[in-house]
Amino acid sequence: MFEAFARLMVFDLLKLSETSYAANALHFFIMDVMKIFVLLAIVITLVTYIRSYFSAIRTRKLLAGRKHWGHILAGSLGVVTPFCSCSAVPMFIGFIEGGVPLGVTMTFLISSPTINEIAIALLFGLFGWKVTAIYIGSGLFIAITGGLLIDWFRMERHVEDYVWKIKFDDVADVVVPSQKERLVQSLAHTRLILSKIWIYVVIGIGVGALIHGYVPENFISAHLGIRQWWSVPAAVAIGVPLYGNAGSTLPVIQALISKGVPLGTALALMMSITAISLPELILLRRVLKPPLLATFVAIVAIAIVLVGLLFNAIL
């Protein structure tokens, strides 16, 4: 439907040639703008509705005191729990104060920004359910592995001392909303999210359209193709200092893949941007001492590289 409408606009109404670089870039842009915003509206509403059953207090209580299967639970809850760089410190303090083990807390902090509803929506629309399942599975693997290793290294002493002294008064969950109220709140949240990110999504699609229309496939394949073993570590190194949301990043990833960038390399770039971005690391330094922060970055970066190399080898 979206592809047919884009063809109608570009090739039938505007009478542009199908061999034109500009026409192909415009076709990509129109098709993806429609597809991505429809998917975003549907998936954000659905995930927000599910998320209404998991308040911050309830999430902490579910994870408190659990150290083994708690990692799996923490990773899963991270997928449907709101998290951004600005909330890294209060979330970390709240979990530690609430009795959640350090490793389980780190699993949650890795999972939540790495696997989010925007990325799931866009990946499903752009690449289908198999790639989306790979993305979710990879994110959970990285988050759980990272948390387990931090548990194994016993790094509690590398949390800033003041964190252990903070005490919060637990406030009981407020009145449970009705089904209608949950739906109304979900729609309102969807409008709010779209109003904040739409410009970045459009910019990302615009960049992706330029790559799709103008960058030669042989150039991309030669420099970032499957034979370039260093492409995955390079993608992670590029992604760490960047800061962007999935909405602006994924259209660029889609364009790179269409030009020959291997899926593992592209996913590694996206995961490094969302999981270990520089702004989040700066904020986490307020609660983590340098050894723990460095361990966190090293574990996640190495895991992303290994996942990227694995998918490049098997796909």
Secondary structure, 3 states (H helix, E strand, C coil): CHHHHHHHHHHHHCCCCCCCHHHHHHHHHHHHHHHHHHHHHHHHHHHHHHHCCCCHHHHHHHHCCCCCCHHHHHHHHHHCCCCCHHHHHHHHHHHHHCCCCHHHHHHHHHHHHHCCHHHHHHHHHHHCHHHHHHHHHHHHHHHHHHHHHHHHHCCHHHECHHHHHCCCCCCCCCCCCCHHHHHHHHHHHHHHHHHHHHHHHHHHHHHHHHHHHHCCHHHHHHHHCCCCCCHHHHHHHHHCCCCCCHHHHHHHHHHHHHCCCCHHHHHHHHHHHHHCCHHHHHHHCCCECHHHHHHHHHHHHHHHHHHHHHHHHHC
